[in-house]
Amino acid sequence: MDDSSETGQGGQQEGSWLRRRRGMPRRAQRETGTPTETEPVEGAPRSSSSSTRTSQQSAIWTDSHCHLQDEPDPAATVAAARAARVGRVVCVGTDAESSRRAVLLANELSGGPVPARPPGYAPSPGTGAVEVWATIGLHPHDAKSGLSSVVDLLDELAAGDGLRRSRVVAIGECGLDYHYDNSPRDLQRDVFGAQVALANQHNLALVIHTRDAWSDTFAILEREGVPERTIFHCFTAGEAEARRCLRVGGILSFSGIVTFANAVELRQVVTHCPLDSLLIETDSPFLTPVPHRGRRNSPSNVAVVGNAVGQLKGFEPEVLAAVSWMNAEKAFGFGV
């Protein structure tokens, strides 16, 4: 969950594993301009329109971060995502209630076992067509409410079917937000550190939200130990932060902000991010990408974000879809 509009830049060498797997990218003449409904992202290479359309139609995408709990009809949202060739989504929790709802939706919409429902809960009709996975965490805005209910949920699921069988793949989103300071900073630091420890304890991925708090974020990660699989959600910072994230083994997840007109520096980060260290997300219902600004965001738009990233890096959409699919497999450990 992020309402950020900040941008940044980065400078990393492109990973080589995809070049070995798929061959060198086919690059085209670069043209620049402000993103619009009919033009590519600023700084992106143009591809043949017919080949791009074919690639878009064949691509299968992963939305690595969305909030289906906020949808009036999650099943319809997932069905629409399937129609947009989205094969997998990660439904992210931000407190105990939304985390429980994420787990319930992941199991219902994927056809898996459903944990105990809270009183008054009405299940959504499942689609069974898209893999839906869940995270459990406490957002820094809500750190003041305490972590105990989130820990109770983790313990409940671990003692029942187990976290993996309950389709829980990560702790988060959690972290530090010194931009809004909706919770006292000392509480944010304590709660974030505890969630880093939970990710390590349960061998789960860690999904980080950090804004205007990078020094403390890295200090806490160093103190608690960086989880083997750490994702920097909705990355919008600069070159120095990007390099440091990558040095600790983190993965940068890019949202629709890459399509915003003022995101010039962020697009430089995308351009230089190693292919094996990036994910694509919507953060829906927030951060709707161009050309759909002004409308509610949904996982269906992950292809829009992915196509923008593909243009910036000079790869066809089907390649970026495959990259994000494999990287998400690695980052979240689906099915392990």
ABEGO torsion letter per residue (X at the ends): XBABABBBBBBBBBBAAAAAAAEBBBBBBBBBEBBBAABBBBGBBBBBAAAAAAAAAABBBBBABBBAAABABAAAAAAAAAAAGBABBBBBBABAAAAAAAAAAAAAAAGBBBBBBBBGBBBBBBAGABBBBBBBBBBAAAAAAEAAAAAAAAAAAAABAEAAAAGBABBOBBEBBAAAGABBAAAAAAAAAAAAAAAAAAGBBBBBBBBGAAAAAAAAAAAAEBBABBBBBGBABBAAAAAAAAAAGBBBBBBAAAABAAAAAAAAAAAABBAAABBBBAGOABGBBOAABGBBBBAAAAAAAAAAAAAAAGBBAAAAAAAAAAAAAAAAGBGX
